[in-house]
Amino acid sequence: MTDRRLPWKQGRAKLFSLIEWCIFGLIVGGIARLLMPGRDPLGCFGTIALGIAGSFAGGILGTLLFKGPGAEIKTGRWIMSIVGAMLVLWGYRKYKQQSQ
């Protein structure tokens, strides 16, 4: 006998994963904006996108810099996500300065 609710549960898990990424992006992007002085015309969705992009950038940077044991520390993931978000924000500001 098969469980007909299984596809629904998988869709629900994907939805919660998306919500978790948005909350994580909002927190990381908000922290990065607080740590970097200056005004940025980013709204809530821009801050979420900044945090998610920074998380990917920080993950790549962390993988390149800290290979080996101890690279899987969760605090390090948060720190590298924030550093990555700050790098993305810095690049965004440079791009905006050149386009003006």
Secondary structure, 3 states (H helix, E strand, C coil): CCCCCHHHHHHHHHHHHHHHHHHHHHHHHHHHHHHCCCCCCCCHHHHHHHHHHHHHHHHHHHHHHCCCCCCCCHHHHHHHHHHHHHHHHHHHHHHHHHHC
